[in-house]
Amino acid sequence: MGKLQSKISFHPAKYRADGSVEETGPVRAARQLGPVHTDAVAAVAALTPDLCVSGGRDKSVAVCRWRSGAALRRFVGHQREVTKVTSAHDSNRFFSASRDKTVMMWELHRTSGPSQRFPGHDLVVTGLAVSPDASQLCTGSRDNTVCKWDIETGECLGRAAISRNLVTHLCWVPGGPYVVQTSEDKMIRVWDSQQLQVAHAFPAQRHIQTSCDVSPDGRLCLSTSSGCAGEGGEATLWDLRQTRDRVREYKGHFQTTTSCVFLPRGPALVPSIATASRDSTVKVWERDTGACLATLCLEGSGPLASLAVCDSSTLLCASSNSGIHVLQMSDHTELGLEEVAVF
């Protein structure tokens, strides 16, 4: 990445329920803030209502004030690029996974070095999830294993291996002992973290499953898939209580969909989700009908890698070429999605 694009143009569009497209035309340019990373950003997550944590190819982990793009702290310790970041609920602790096969825990108000290390995987770590009580950590890797760790001691409490289970993402189910996991073997598995055993596996999908998210009430799960030239790339909604058939699919991305998030009931006042893709677009969908409510193309950003929810109307999106994008949702007459800043 190196330098930010001098100007990022984009053309948002609104999608009606009947599938027709209404072009909204050009909008004001996003504020160009100083880049927090010197290379592609692989992951971003909310840390507090005002702060976000990110990691990328430059091997660093950064904490920023997302409203201003100001870097608050930078943390260095990984030997290779960072692949995932996540934070502990109601805590100043956050975690990063890396191609160096390790996970590290950092604390906002401590030294820049890690306060805990979690070595043990044989290949790049690609899944990272913290328990709701912030006492345990689950990690997953391309080495086909899922591990459980004691956060305070760094002790590995369990390790489970499944052939061909190349982990792509992990997400802890709020209020319970379960962890949802996506894989390159096209499976979505639900793990019982207490025994570190698979409690349920959804039917195998048509494409590699790339990411997942769980609704705040712990009832629904989203997964995303790989795709190319309009084939695949869908997001899928699952009911964790009725674990056989998918509830709904969201189709519209032209390449791999890399990230998905449940949105709080903000401007649209309807249950909504958002997805990001390697096709450089972010889409907002009405959860229950599957209608695409808004599409934003971040031209020049390169593939999009990660989404994070900041508040009821703000999303962060990590990209390969242009850093972290701040996206604002509004609802004057119809839902709109606008890039307001990039850092």
C-alpha positions in Angstrom: 0.0 0.0 0.0 2.6 2.6 1.2 0.7 5.8 0.2 -2.9 6.6 0.3 -4.7 7.2 -2.9 -4.8 11.0 -3.6 -8.5 10.7 -4.2 -10.9 7.8 -3.8 -14.0 8.0 -5.9 -17.0 5.9 -5.4 -20.5 5.6 -6.7 -23.1 4.4 -4.1 -26.2 2.8 -5.3 -29.5 1.8 -3.7 -31.1 -1.5 -4.5 -34.8 -1.8 -4.4 -36.5 -5.0 -3.2 -37.4 -5.8 -6.9 -33.7 -5.9 -7.8 -33.6 -2.7 -9.8 -30.8 -0.2 -9.1 -31.1 3.5 -8.4 -27.8 5.3 -8.9 -27.4 8.1 -6.4 -24.6 9.9 -8.3 -21.3 11.3 -6.9 -21.0 12.4 -3.3 -18.5 14.4 -1.4 -15.0 13.0 -1.2 -13.9 11.3 2.0 -11.5 12.9 4.4 -8.0 11.7 3.8 -6.3 11.1 7.1 -2.8 9.9 7.8 -2.4 6.1 7.3 -2.1 4.1 10.5 -0.5 1.1 8.7 2.2 1.1 6.0 0.8 -1.8 4.1 -2.5 -3.8 3.6 -4.8 -3.9 6.6 -6.1 -7.4 7.2 -8.4 -7.0 10.2 -10.2 -4.3 12.2 -12.3 -4.6 15.3 -14.0 -2.3 17.7 -12.3 -1.9 21.1 -14.3 0.8 22.9 -17.0 3.1 21.7 -14.3 5.5 20.5 -11.4 3.2 19.7 -10.6 0.5 17.2 -7.8 -2.0 16.9 -6.3 -3.1 13.6 -3.5 -5.3 12.2 -2.0 -5.9 8.8 0.9 -6.9 6.6 3.3 -4.5 8.3 3.3 -6.9 11.3 2.0 -4.2 13.7 -1.2 -3.8 15.8 -2.6 -0.3 16.2 -5.2 1.3 18.4 -6.8 4.4 16.8 -9.5 6.9 17.5 -11.7 6.0 14.6 -13.5 9.4 14.5 -10.2 11.3 13.8 -8.0 8.5 12.5 -5.4 9.4 15.2 -3.2 6.5 16.2 -3.2 6.2 20.0 -0.8 3.3 20.4 1.2 0.9 18.1 2.2 -2.5 19.2 5.0 -4.5 17.7 5.9 -8.2 18.4 4.8 -10.4 15.5 7.4 -11.7 13.1 5.0 -11.9 10.2 1.8 -10.2 9.1 -1.2 -10.0 11.3 -4.2 -12.0 10.1 -6.9 -11.4 12.7 -7.7 -9.1 15.6 -10.3 -9.2 18.3 -11.0 -7.6 21.7 -12.3 -8.7 25.0 -15.7 -7.4 26.1 -15.6 -4.5 28.6 -11.8 -4.7 28.7 -8.7 -2.9 27.5 -7.3 -6.3 26.3 -7.1 -7.2 22.7 -5.6 -10.1 20.7 -3.9 -10.6 17.4 -3.2 -13.7 15.3 -0.4 -13.9 12.7 1.3 -15.8 10.0 4.1 -16.4 12.5 1.9 -19.1 14.0 1.2 -17.3 17.3 -1.4 -15.3 19.0 -0.6 -12.4 21.3 -2.5 -10.5 23.9 -2.0 -6.7 24.3 -3.2 -4.3 26.9 -4.0 -0.7 26.0 -2.4 0.9 29.1 0.7 -1.3 29.4 4.0 -1.4 27.6 4.0 -1.9 23.8 5.1 -5.5 24.2 2.6 -8.4 24.5 1.3 -9.2 27.9 0.7 -12.9 26.9 1.7 -15.2 24.1 -0.2 -18.2 22.8 2.2 -20.4 20.7 1.1 -23.9 19.6 -0.2 -23.9 16.1 1.9 -25.3 13.2 0.7 -23.0 10.5 -0.8 -19.5 10.1 -3.4 -18.6 12.7 -6.7 -17.7 10.9 -9.3 -17.8 13.7 -9.6 -15.8 16.9 -12.5 -15.6 19.4 -12.7 -14.5 23.1 -15.3 -15.9 25.5 -18.0 -13.6 26.8 -16.5 -13.6 30.3 -13.0 -12.8 28.8 -11.4 -15.8 30.6 -10.8 -18.0 27.6 -9.6 -17.7 24.0 -10.2 -20.0 21.0 -7.9 -20.0 18.1 -7.9 -21.8 14.8 -5.4 -22.4 12.1 -4.7 -23.8 8.6 -3.1 -26.7 10.5 -6.6 -28.2 10.9 -6.8 -27.5 14.6 -8.8 -25.5 17.0 -7.2 -24.7 20.4 -8.6 -23.3 23.7 -6.5 -21.2 26.0 -6.6 -19.8 29.5 -6.1 -16.1 29.0 -4.5 -15.3 32.3 -1.9 -18.1 32.3 -1.5 -18.7 28.6 -2.0 -22.5 29.2 -3.5 -24.5 26.3 -6.6 -26.1 27.8 -7.4 -28.3 24.8 -6.6 -29.0 21.1 -8.8 -30.6 18.6 -7.9 -31.6 15.0 -10.2 -32.5 12.1 -8.8 -33.6 8.8 -9.1 -30.8 6.1 -10.6 -28.4 8.6 -8.5 -25.4 7.4 -10.0 -22.7 9.7 -10.9 -19.4 8.2 -12.8 -17.6 11.0 -14.1 -18.1 14.6 -16.8 -16.3 16.5 -18.0 -16.9 20.0 -21.7 -17.2 20.6 -22.8 -14.5 23.2 -24.0 -15.9 26.5 -22.9 -19.5 25.9 -20.1 -21.9 25.6 -20.4 -22.3 21.8 -18.0 -21.1 19.1 -18.9 -20.9 15.4 -16.2 -21.8 12.9 -15.9 -21.6 9.1 -13.5 -23.6 7.0 -12.0 -24.1 3.6 -13.7 -27.6 3.6 -17.0 -25.6 3.0 -18.3 -26.5 6.5 -19.7 -24.3 9.3 -19.1 -26.0 12.6 -20.4 -25.2 16.1 -18.0 -26.2 18.8 -18.8 -26.8 22.4 -15.9 -25.0 24.0 -16.2 -26.8 27.3 -15.3 -30.2 25.8 -13.8 -28.8 22.6 -16.0 -31.0 20.5 -18.2 -30.3 17.5 -21.7 -29.9 18.8 -23.2 -29.4 15.3 -22.1 -29.1 11.7 -24.3 -27.4 9.1 -24.7 -29.0 5.7 -21.6 -28.6 3.5 -21.9 -25.5 1.2 -21.0 -25.1 -2.4 -18.0 -22.9 -1.8 -15.2 -22.3 0.8 -16.7 -20.6 3.9 -14.6 -17.5 4.6 -16.0 -15.7 7.7 -18.8 -15.8 10.2 -20.6 -13.6 12.8 -23.3 -14.3 15.5 -26.2 -12.0 16.4 -26.0 -10.2 19.8 -28.8 -12.4 21.1 -26.9 -15.6 20.1 -29.8 -16.9 18.0 -28.6 -16.4 14.5 -25.3 -16.9 12.6 -24.0 -15.5 9.3 -21.4 -17.1 7.1 -19.8 -15.9 3.9 -18.3 -17.8 0.9 -15.7 -17.6 -1.7 -16.7 -16.7 -5.3 -15.5 -15.5 -8.7 -17.1 -13.7 -11.7 -20.5 -13.6 -10.0 -20.5 -17.3 -9.0 -20.6 -17.9 -5.2 -19.7 -15.0 -3.0 -23.0 -15.2 -1.1 -23.7 -14.6 2.6 -25.9 -17.2 4.4 -28.1 -16.8 7.5 -28.5 -19.7 9.9 -30.7 -20.3 12.9 -28.6 -21.8 15.7 -31.7 -23.3 17.3 -32.9 -25.1 14.2 -29.6 -26.2 12.8 -30.4 -27.9 9.5 -31.6 -25.6 6.8 -30.3 -22.1 6.0 -32.8 -19.3 6.7 -31.8 -17.0 3.9 -29.1 -16.2 1.3 -27.8 -12.8 0.3 -26.5 -12.7 -3.3 -25.0 -9.8 -5.1 -21.2 -9.7 -4.7 -19.1 -10.7 -7.8 -16.1 -12.0 -5.9 -15.3 -13.7 -2.6 -17.3 -12.2 0.3 -14.7 -11.8 3.1 -16.6 -10.4 6.1 -20.0 -10.1 7.5 -21.5 -8.4 10.6 -24.9 -8.0 12.2 -25.9 -4.3 12.5 -27.6 -2.7 15.4 -31.0 -1.3 14.8 -29.9 2.1 13.6 -31.1 4.4 10.9 -33.0 1.8 8.9 -35.0 0.6 12.0 -35.1 -2.9 10.5 -32.8 -5.9 11.3 -29.9 -5.5 8.9 -26.5 -7.0 8.1 -23.5 -5.8 6.2 -21.0 -7.7 4.0 -17.7 -6.8 2.4 -16.0 -8.4 -0.6 -12.9 -8.7 -2.7 -14.9 -6.9 -5.4 -14.3 -3.6 -3.4 -17.9 -3.2 -2.4 -19.7 -3.1 1.0 -23.4 -4.0 1.0 -26.2 -3.5 3.6 -29.0 -6.0 3.5 -32.4 -6.3 5.1 -31.9 -9.3 7.3 -35.4 -10.9 7.1 -36.2 -10.3 3.4 -32.7 -10.4 1.8 -33.3 -7.1 0.0 -30.1 -5.1 -0.7 -30.6 -1.8 0.9 -27.4 0.0 -0.1 -24.1 -0.7 -2.0 -20.9 1.3 -1.7 -18.0 0.7 -4.1 -14.7 1.8 -2.6 -12.8 2.2 -5.9 -9.1 2.0 -5.6 -9.3 0.3 -2.2 -8.4 -3.2 -3.6 -9.9 -6.2 -1.9 -11.8 -5.6 1.3 -10.9 -7.8 4.2 -12.8 -7.0 7.4 -15.7 -5.2 8.8 -16.3 -3.8 12.3 -19.4 -2.1 13.9 -18.5 1.1 15.8 -22.0 2.4 16.7 -25.6 2.3 15.4 -24.6 4.2 12.2 -20.9 3.6 11.6 -18.9 0.8 10.1 -15.1 0.4 9.7 -13.8 -1.5 6.7 -10.2 -2.8 6.3 -8.7 -2.8 2.8 -5.6 -3.9 0.9 -4.7 -0.6 -0.8 -6.0 2.3 1.2 -6.1 1.5 4.9 -9.3 1.7 7.0 -12.5 3.2 5.7 -15.0 4.9 7.9 -18.5 4.3 6.5 -21.6 6.2 7.6 -25.2 4.9 7.3 -28.0 7.4 7.0 -31.8 7.1 6.5 -33.4 10.3 5.2 -35.8 8.7 2.7 -34.0 5.5 1.9 -30.9 3.9 3.5 -27.7 5.4 2.3 -24.1 4.3 2.8 -21.3 6.8 2.5 -17.5 6.8 3.0 -16.7 9.8 5.2 -13.0 9.2 6.0 -10.0 6.8 5.4 -6.9 6.4 7.5 
